[in-house]
Amino acid sequence: MTAGGDAPALAVRGRVLSFDDDPETAGDAAYTYLEDGAVLIEGGTITAVLDAADIPAGVEVDHYPDHLITPGFIDAHVHYPQLGVIASYGGKLIDWLNNYTFPEESRFADRDVAAAAAKLFFDELVRNGFTAAAVYCTTHPQSVDACFEEAARRGLRTVAGKVLMDRHAPDELLDTPQEAYDRSKALIGKWHGVGRSLYAITPRFAPTSSPEQLEAAGALFAEHEGVYVQSHVSEDVREIEWVERLFPEADSYLDVYDRFGLLGERALFGHGIHFSAAETARAAETGATIVHCPTSNLFLGSGLFEFRKLKGAGIPVALGTDVGGGTSMSPFATMKAAYEIARFHNDAVSPFECFYLATLGGARALHLGDRIGRLAPGYEADVTVIDPASTDLIAHRAGRAETLGELLFAQIVLADDRAIRATYGNGAKVYERDG
């Protein structure tokens, strides 16, 4: 019940699964599971999680028999302007940027292009059960406005920012260090902390920013409490060699960012595949988050992320689709690829750990673990409803599952967007498969 004694406005009923801690360390105590439970919501906030038999009288109920009710999924690294080049053939990282990414992002000088792309992106996001994302825009301020405006229309928790680049890219995508600073500062003032929007200072990666621009980015990070930094690090061997030539004074790729004050909590770096022992230790020491983008790493042939090594060192780790280098907007495809990459290191990421990373683990890595990623009183009401029998094959396999872990693993390996029955963002239904 809510303060004042009024019944909650909505109950989402089904098989409720939510994580309270990391299953790697807490085991079965890491999660709450109710075979027939309900998430009670009022005003965009979860007010209770309880057995279905205890739903207060008079409450509207959205009932999904036998479906899994989980926290909304979190995509911690994705490029919304790149949906137009997803599934583009060939090339390693740098070639892929030059041949596909940069020409596509140049189109976002047109505000209408950015608005249409943002609509499609968020359509796909909620279709795949995501309710929060850390998003790269382009160098154009209007691309940031389009992203945050569309996210706000759907009530989604969004971290996003204008990309900074002042070299090694087409002229139409470049800005100067001063322009990068001024435009980012204006966007921070316009969007950061407004509704569910949070701003990320976004140098694409070290090679496309001069030392002067990285210094400007570091100044922004120091000057604005609560903002994020997001960039890329140690994704590709050729890229690392390029960074060594461009920044000979730095001890490593990660050290480039460190020298400009861009490490710390709320610093989110995609990839981190080829980390040295020193980089691993420094990332852990500063609290920087590394976002594992497995489908992208496989598609571009970048390398095999060492999940257990980085996580074991105390580095916060999240999952990202990294579309368009990534090949799918599906959280299941991302979890499946993370599992498969771990097998190359004689490791296994359990189905419980995968779902944790995509929900509460991702929220903690984004320093939002007190607000999203969990079904518990006081949390923002982001909820995903999963149909565990969305295809005949999945239904056949799920029918033979003897444990919850087996049921989850069948979804990871076999499911896609058809498995998402409904998505609720901030308490409102923002997607329904059959609606």
C-alpha positions in Angstrom: 0.0 0.0 0.0 1.1 3.6 -0.6 1.4 6.4 1.9 -2.1 7.7 2.6 -3.6 4.2 2.3 -4.5 4.3 -1.4 -4.1 1.0 -3.3 -1.3 1.0 -6.0 -2.5 1.9 -9.5 -1.2 -1.3 -11.2 0.0 -4.8 -10.6 2.1 -6.7 -13.1 1.5 -10.3 -12.4 3.6 -13.4 -13.4 6.7 -15.3 -12.4 8.7 -12.5 -10.8 12.5 -12.7 -10.9 14.8 -9.9 -9.6 18.3 -9.8 -8.4 19.4 -8.4 -5.0 23.1 -9.1 -5.4 25.7 -10.7 -7.6 25.0 -14.5 -8.0 28.7 -15.2 -8.5 29.3 -14.3 -4.8 25.8 -14.6 -3.2 24.6 -17.8 -5.0 20.9 -18.6 -4.6 20.5 -15.7 -2.1 21.3 -13.3 -4.9 17.8 -13.3 -6.4 14.1 -13.2 -5.4 11.8 -15.5 -7.4 8.0 -15.8 -7.0 6.3 -18.5 -9.0 3.1 -16.4 -9.0 3.9 -12.9 -7.9 3.2 -9.3 -8.7 5.0 -6.0 -9.0 2.9 -3.2 -7.6 3.4 0.2 -9.3 2.2 3.7 -8.6 3.3 7.0 -10.1 6.3 5.4 -11.9 7.6 3.8 -8.7 7.5 0.2 -7.4 5.7 0.1 -4.1 5.7 -3.6 -3.4 6.7 -7.0 -4.7 4.4 -9.8 -3.3 2.6 -13.0 -3.9 -0.3 -12.7 -6.3 -2.7 -13.8 -3.6 -1.8 -10.6 -1.7 -2.6 -8.1 -4.4 -4.9 -5.5 -2.8 -8.5 -5.5 -3.8 -9.4 -3.0 -6.5 -6.0 -2.8 -8.1 -5.8 -3.0 -11.9 -3.8 -6.2 -12.9 -1.9 -6.9 -16.0 -1.7 -10.7 -15.8 0.8 -12.6 -17.8 0.4 -16.3 -16.8 3.6 -18.3 -16.9 5.6 -15.3 -18.1 8.8 -14.1 -16.5 8.5 -10.6 -15.0 12.0 -9.1 -14.7 13.6 -5.6 -14.3 13.9 -3.8 -17.6 17.2 -4.6 -19.4 20.1 -2.1 -19.5 22.2 -1.5 -22.6 25.4 0.1 -21.3 27.0 0.9 -24.7 25.1 1.6 -27.9 25.3 4.0 -30.9 21.8 5.1 -32.0 23.0 6.7 -35.2 24.4 3.4 -36.4 21.2 1.4 -36.9 21.5 2.3 -40.6 24.8 0.5 -40.9 24.2 -2.6 -38.7 25.0 -5.8 -40.7 27.4 -4.0 -43.0 29.9 -6.4 -44.5 33.6 -6.6 -43.8 36.4 -4.7 -42.2 38.1 -4.4 -38.9 37.4 -1.6 -36.5 39.2 1.4 -38.2 38.1 0.3 -41.7 34.5 -0.1 -40.5 34.5 3.4 -39.0 35.8 5.0 -42.2 33.7 3.0 -44.6 30.4 2.9 -42.7 30.1 4.8 -39.5 31.5 8.2 -40.5 29.5 8.5 -43.7 26.3 7.5 -41.8 26.9 9.9 -38.9 27.4 12.8 -41.4 23.7 12.5 -42.3 22.8 13.6 -38.7 23.5 17.2 -39.6 19.9 17.0 -40.7 17.6 17.3 -37.7 14.9 15.3 -39.4 17.3 12.4 -40.0 18.3 12.4 -36.3 14.6 12.5 -35.2 13.7 9.6 -37.4 16.7 7.5 -36.3 15.9 8.2 -32.6 12.4 7.1 -33.1 13.5 3.8 -34.7 16.2 3.3 -32.1 13.8 3.6 -29.2 11.2 1.5 -30.9 13.8 -1.3 -31.2 15.0 -0.7 -27.7 11.7 -1.3 -26.0 10.8 -4.1 -28.5 13.8 -5.9 -27.0 12.9 -5.2 -23.4 15.4 -2.5 -22.7 14.3 0.4 -20.5 17.7 2.1 -19.9 20.7 2.7 -22.2 24.0 4.6 -22.4 23.8 6.1 -25.9 26.4 7.6 -28.2 24.9 10.4 -30.5 27.0 12.2 -33.2 29.0 15.3 -33.1 25.9 17.3 -34.0 24.1 18.8 -31.0 20.7 18.2 -32.7 21.4 14.5 -32.5 21.6 14.7 -28.7 18.3 16.7 -28.6 16.6 14.1 -30.8 17.8 11.3 -28.6 16.8 12.8 -25.3 13.4 14.1 -26.6 12.5 10.6 -27.9 13.6 9.0 -24.7 11.6 11.4 -22.6 8.5 10.7 -24.6 8.7 7.1 -23.5 9.9 7.8 -20.0 13.1 5.8 -20.3 16.3 6.2 -18.2 18.9 7.5 -20.7 22.6 8.4 -20.5 23.7 10.1 -23.7 26.1 12.7 -25.1 27.5 14.5 -28.1 30.5 12.8 -29.6 33.7 14.8 -29.6 36.1 14.5 -32.5 38.6 17.1 -33.8 40.9 14.9 -36.0 41.1 11.7 -38.1 37.5 11.9 -39.3 35.7 13.7 -42.1 35.7 17.5 -41.9 31.9 17.6 -41.6 32.1 15.6 -38.3 34.9 17.6 -36.6 34.6 20.2 -33.9 37.4 22.2 -32.3 38.3 21.7 -28.6 36.5 25.0 -27.7 33.4 24.0 -29.7 33.4 20.6 -28.1 33.6 22.2 -24.6 31.0 25.0 -25.3 28.4 22.7 -27.0 28.8 20.0 -24.5 28.4 22.4 -21.6 25.2 23.8 -23.2 23.8 20.3 -23.6 24.7 19.4 -20.0 22.7 22.5 -18.8 19.8 21.6 -21.1 19.5 17.9 -20.3 21.5 16.5 -17.4 19.2 15.6 -14.5 16.0 16.6 -16.4 13.5 13.9 -16.0 15.3 10.6 -16.5 18.0 12.1 -18.7 21.7 12.0 -17.7 24.6 13.5 -19.7 27.8 11.7 -20.8 30.8 13.6 -22.1 31.6 11.5 -25.1 35.0 11.6 -26.8 34.6 8.8 -29.4 38.0 7.4 -28.7 41.5 8.8 -28.1 42.7 8.7 -31.8 39.9 11.1 -32.9 40.5 13.7 -30.2 43.6 15.9 -29.9 45.3 16.3 -26.5 43.6 19.7 -26.3 40.2 18.3 -26.9 40.7 15.5 -24.3 41.8 18.2 -21.9 38.5 20.1 -22.5 36.6 16.8 -21.9 38.4 16.4 -18.6 37.6 19.9 -17.6 33.9 19.3 -18.3 34.0 16.1 -16.2 35.6 17.9 -13.3 33.2 20.9 -13.5 29.9 19.1 -13.6 28.9 16.9 -10.7 27.1 13.7 -11.6 27.8 13.7 -15.3 29.4 10.7 -17.0 32.2 10.1 -19.4 31.8 7.4 -22.1 34.4 6.3 -24.7 36.2 3.3 -26.1 39.4 1.6 -25.0 41.6 -1.3 -26.1 39.2 -2.7 -28.6 41.5 -3.6 -31.5 45.2 -4.3 -31.7 45.7 -1.9 -34.7 43.8 0.7 -32.7 46.1 0.2 -29.7 49.2 0.6 -31.9 47.7 3.8 -33.4 47.2 5.2 -29.9 50.8 4.4 -29.0 52.0 6.4 -32.0 49.7 9.4 -31.2 50.4 9.5 -27.5 54.0 8.3 -27.0 54.2 9.8 -23.6 51.3 7.6 -22.2 52.1 4.3 -20.5 49.0 2.6 -22.1 45.7 3.3 -23.9 43.9 3.7 -20.6 46.6 6.0 -19.3 45.8 8.4 -22.1 42.4 9.0 -20.5 43.9 9.0 -17.0 46.3 11.8 -17.9 43.3 14.0 -18.9 41.2 13.3 -15.8 38.8 11.0 -17.6 38.9 8.0 -15.3 36.8 7.6 -12.2 33.3 6.6 -11.1 30.7 7.2 -13.9 33.5 6.7 -16.5 32.2 4.1 -18.9 34.6 2.5 -21.4 33.5 0.1 -24.1 35.5 -3.1 -24.7 38.7 -3.2 -22.7 39.7 -6.5 -24.5 43.5 -6.2 -24.5 44.2 -4.8 -21.0 47.6 -5.1 -19.4 47.9 -5.9 -15.8 48.6 -2.2 -15.1 45.5 -1.1 -16.9 43.4 -3.7 -15.1 44.7 -2.5 -11.8 44.2 1.2 -12.6 40.6 0.7 -13.9 39.8 -1.1 -10.6 41.5 1.6 -8.5 39.6 4.4 -10.1 36.2 2.7 -10.3 35.9 3.0 -14.1 33.4 0.7 -15.7 34.2 -1.6 -18.6 31.3 -2.4 -20.9 31.5 -5.9 -22.5 30.2 -5.7 -26.1 30.5 -9.3 -27.2 28.6 -9.4 -30.5 30.6 -6.4 -31.7 33.9 -8.0 -30.7 33.0 -11.1 -32.6 31.7 -9.4 -35.7 34.7 -7.0 -36.1 37.2 -9.7 -35.0 38.5 -7.5 -32.2 39.3 -10.1 -29.7 37.9 -12.1 -26.8 37.0 -10.2 -23.6 38.5 -11.6 -20.4 35.4 -11.3 -18.3 36.5 -13.2 -15.2 39.9 -11.4 -15.1 38.4 -7.9 -15.1 35.5 -8.6 -12.9 37.7 -10.5 -10.5 40.0 -7.5 -10.2 37.1 -5.5 -8.9 36.2 -3.6 -12.1 32.5 -2.9 -12.6 31.4 -4.7 -15.7 28.2 -4.2 -17.7 26.9 -5.5 -21.1 26.4 -3.5 -24.2 24.9 -4.3 -27.6 27.3 -1.8 -29.3 25.0 -1.5 -32.3 25.9 -1.0 -35.2 29.2 -2.8 -34.7 27.2 -5.1 -32.6 24.9 -7.4 -34.6 21.7 -7.4 -32.5 19.6 -5.2 -30.3 18.6 -8.4 -28.4 19.7 -8.8 -24.8 19.5 -12.5 -25.3 22.0 -12.4 -28.2 24.3 -10.3 -26.1 24.2 -12.6 -23.2 24.6 -15.6 -25.5 27.8 -14.1 -27.1 29.1 -13.2 -23.6 28.7 -16.8 -22.6 30.4 -18.1 -25.7 33.4 -15.8 -25.4 33.8 -16.9 -21.8 34.0 -20.5 -23.0 37.2 -19.6 -24.9 38.8 -18.8 -21.6 37.6 -22.1 -20.0 35.1 -20.1 -18.1 31.3 -20.0 -18.0 29.0 -17.1 -17.3 26.0 -18.7 -15.6 22.4 -17.9 -16.8 21.8 -16.2 -13.5 25.0 -14.1 -13.9 24.0 -13.1 -17.4 20.6 -11.9 -16.3 22.2 -10.1 -13.4 24.6 -8.3 -15.7 21.7 -7.2 -17.9 19.7 -5.8 -15.0 21.1 -5.0 -11.5 24.7 -5.6 -12.5 24.4 -3.1 -15.3 22.7 -0.6 -13.1 25.4 -0.9 -10.5 28.1 -0.4 -13.2 26.3 2.8 -14.2 26.1 3.9 -10.6 22.3 3.7 -10.8 21.9 0.5 -8.7 19.8 2.4 -6.1 17.2 3.4 -8.8 17.0 0.9 -11.6 17.8 -2.8 -12.4 15.8 -4.3 -9.5 12.2 -5.0 -8.7 11.9 -3.7 -5.1 10.0 -0.9 -3.3 11.3 2.5 -4.1 12.8 1.6 -7.4 11.8 3.2 -10.7 9.2 1.0 -12.3 11.0 -0.4 -15.3 9.7 -3.9 -16.0 10.1 -6.4 -18.8 7.7 -9.3 -19.4 9.3 -12.3 -21.1 7.3 -15.1 -22.9 9.3 -18.2 -22.1 7.6 -20.1 -24.9 7.7 -17.5 -27.7 8.5 -20.0 -30.5 7.6 -23.7 -30.9 11.3 -24.6 -30.4 11.7 -22.6 -27.2 8.4 -23.9 -25.9 9.6 -27.5 -26.6 12.9 -26.8 -24.8 11.4 -24.8 -21.9 8.9 -27.6 -21.3 11.8 -29.9 -20.5 13.5 -27.4 -18.2 13.7 -28.8 -14.6 15.2 -25.7 -13.0 14.9 -21.9 -13.3 18.5 -21.8 -14.5 17.7 -24.1 -17.4 14.7 -22.0 -18.3 16.8 -18.8 -18.3 19.5 -20.5 -20.3 17.0 -21.6 -23.0 16.0 -17.9 -23.4 19.6 -16.8 -23.6 20.5 -19.3 -26.4 17.2 -19.4 -28.4 15.2 -16.2 -27.8 15.0 -12.9 -29.7 12.6 -9.9 -29.7 9.6 -12.2 -30.1 10.2 -13.3 -26.4 9.4 -9.8 -25.2 5.7 -9.7 -24.4 5.6 -6.2 -22.9 7.9 -3.5 -21.6 7.1 -0.9 -19.0 9.1 2.3 -18.7 8.7 4.3 -15.5 5.5 2.5 -14.8 3.8 3.0 -18.2 3.5 0.2 -20.8 5.7 1.4 -23.7 5.6 -1.8 -25.8 3.3 -4.7 -26.1 4.0 -7.5 -28.6 0.4 -8.3 -29.4 -0.9 -4.7 -29.1 
